Structures are given as structure tokens and as C-alpha cells.
Amino acid sequence: MKYEITAEAVLAPQSTVAHRVGWGFISLYTLAFMSINLVFLAPILVTLPLRVNSLVGIQQAPKSLGLVAGIGALVSMFGNPFFGRMSDRTWSRLGMRRPWMVIGLVGGTLGILIVALAPNIPVVLVGWCMAQLFFNALLAAFIAVLPDQVPRAQRGLVSGVLGVCLPITGHPVATFLVPCATGGFFILLFVVALKDRRLARAARPAWSLREFASTFYVKPRTSPDFAWAFASRFMFLMAYALLTTYEAFFLLGKIGSAVADVPQQIFLGTLVQSVVIVAASLLAGKLSDRTRRRKIFVFTASIVYGLAMFAVAVASNFNGFLVGLAISGLGFGIYTAVDLALVADVLPNKDNVAKDLGVFNIAGALPFSIAPAGAPAILAIGGGNYAVLYAAAGIFAIIGAAAILPVRGVR
């Protein structure tokens, strides 16, 4: 059976998507996106914190993890818009997006291997920065496929079926490399099947210092909707970054879990969260397309996620923690279903979608740099109480809900 991976290949930057995509495209795109979540989130949720803990011990682990995760996030802030710009300028026979997906997957996996075998924190840092740089090349090209090939009327549906990751636990090296191998298979399957957009060599803009500087910036004055959407995502993902980065230490420090139990507990928590995410994403994406509304879904999702962080903050046992994660899955599922579609609708320049999405993804990378740096201060204010940290995360999510209200370009 032959898959029609897309209804149309965009052959020039000016081209617009006119035809609806089929379920062949949606299925492979979803599997590939799930795989990207797998290679991104499995290390940060479980394996990186536990690797750091095994090298330096529980007392030093939060600071060491903050250093590694924070610097890695700074690297990703540079990598995402830079490789997005490179993708927008690529004129190869393989297309605009496909080469960077392959390069990103291979380079990122090598970085993860370095982390898995690292004998000390400096080597962990080098490997993690390499992984962040190349995996963001993969992400920048992959996300650009949505505005490239999915018509506006289907973006809620397509973004609604994206996004669930089940971390893999086991052998110390396998916990890093199994997600890369599993996720890499589906990413490469999508790469092979994709009828990629191509850029004519003559249409590639000339390099200049001013253009390079613009890679990392979009003017808020000329693109206010983009700026408000950026601010909203930044605050929402500040809450998410605090949850994911310190989840293992929350279980160890506040819940009192044994180190050996943490991987299984995070797996179970993520499984519960993921079931809710899938159901909420599918429903919210369809409703968003049907009602032609985006803002109310993003607003509601951010409020729900904020409430989930408060629920986690007051949890005194693992069951309470699971309840908080289930509520967070509802908020996160609605958010992932609609936020990407909203952003695709307010992109400033249709000729530079990967670059602009790369700038927007700084709002996703920056919290993972700020959160590890700011969390120790919040913990110090709260006397080392992780409940205070997650209460702060709830406040960030609610601020993110307020920031989406001024957007005017979409309903």
C-alpha cells in the first residue's frame, strides 16, 4: 500500500498549502513527533537526573543538574532558530527539512552516548550540550512541516494528535540509547516518506550580518500577536520546566521515595499523564478546528496546568502526586493540541517559517535555562520545600493564561 505522505509539496517559499492532508501523513507525523518527545524527554525526566545523582550524590545533584540543564538550554536557544534559518535556506535535492532531521538525529544521539558513558559532570555537560544542539536542529526542521504542508483548517486536528512520550528505564546506558533507537526509527520512517518542500537555489536569500542577527529576533511592535504568544508559552513552559527538571528530586526529597523506585514511579506518573494527554489532545484539537477558536483553549489549558502544579505542591504521598500529574495531563493535552496551531496562524513571515518557529521555540528552551538557575533560589526561600517550588510553577502557568488574551489575529 502506498502512503500519500502529503497532499502537496511546497516548491517555493511563496506557495500556500491548498489541499487537505490525509491520515497517512497525520499518522506518520504523529509517530515521528512522539519519537522526538521520547528522545528529548526521557533523558531530562529520568536518566539525566539519576546519572548526575550517581556521579555527585543527592546533596550536590540539584546544583549539578541545574548547571548541565541550564547551559544545555542556552545552547538549544541558539540552535533552534539558527538551524531553522538554515532549513529555510536549504535547496538540496532531498528538500529543505529532511537533511536537518537526519543530521539532528545522528548528532543528538552521539551526544546522548557521551552523557551515558561520562565519568564526570564536565563530560556530561559536553555531551548534553551536543545533544541539545543537534536535537534542536531536528526539532526546528520537523515543526516547520506543519505550516509547510498542513492547511489552516486542519492545524488544530494535526497538532491535537501530537505528543506523548513514555520514558524507558533499565540499564544506565540503555536508558539513554533505547529512546534514541526507538524514536529514531519512526523519525527516519517519516523522513523517508515525506514529500519535502524544496527551495530553488536562485530563491535563496543572500547572507548578511543583519539577516543573521534577525535569525534570533522578531519585532514585537510589528508582530504583537507573535510576541504575546511567545510570552504565554514562556510562562507555561516555565511551569513545565520546573516540574520535569526537578520531578526526580521531588520524589526523593518530599515524597520520600527510594532511589531505586524513582524510575518506575516517573514511568507510572508519565503513563497516567500521557493517557489523559492523548484524550485531551484529540478532543481539543477537533473542537478547536470546528469552532475556529484557539485562544480559549490555550487560556483554559494554562489555568488547568496551574491548578495541577498546586495539586502536586500539596501532595504528601505518591498517590497525591499521581493525581496532580493526571490533572496536568489534561492541561498539557489541551495546550499541545492548540498552541502550535495558534502559533502557525500568527507567524510573521510565511517565507521563513522554520526561522520564526525557531525564534518562538526560544520560549520553550529559555525556561529550561532559567528554571534550573532560579529553582535553587525559590527552594532557599521556601526552606528547601519542593511544595513552594511547584506552587511557583502554578503561578507561572496562570500568568501564561493571562498573556494569551491580547492576541488579536486568531479567535
Buried (B, 14 or more C-beta within 10 A) or exposed (E): EEBEBBBBBBEEBEBEBEEEBEEBBBBBBBBBBBBBBBBBBBBBBBBBBBBBBEBBEEEEBBBBBBBBBBBBBBBBBBBBBBBBBBBBBBEEEBBBBBBBBBBBBBBBBBBBBBBBEBEEBEBBBBBBBBBBBBBBBBBBBBBBBBBBBBBBEBBBBBBBBBBBBBBBBEEEBBBBBBBBEBBBEBBBBBBEBBBBBBBEEEBEEEEEEEBEEBBBEBEEEEBBBBBBBBBBBBBBBBBBBBBBBBBBBBBBBBBEBEEEBBBEBBBBBBBBBBBBBBEBBBBBBBBBBEEEBBBBBBBBBBBBBBBBBBBBBEBEEBEBBBBBBBBBBBBBBBBBBBBBBBBBBBBBBBBBBBBBBBBBBBBBBBBBBBBBBBBBEBBEEBEEBBBBBBBBBBBBBBBBBBBBEBBEBBE
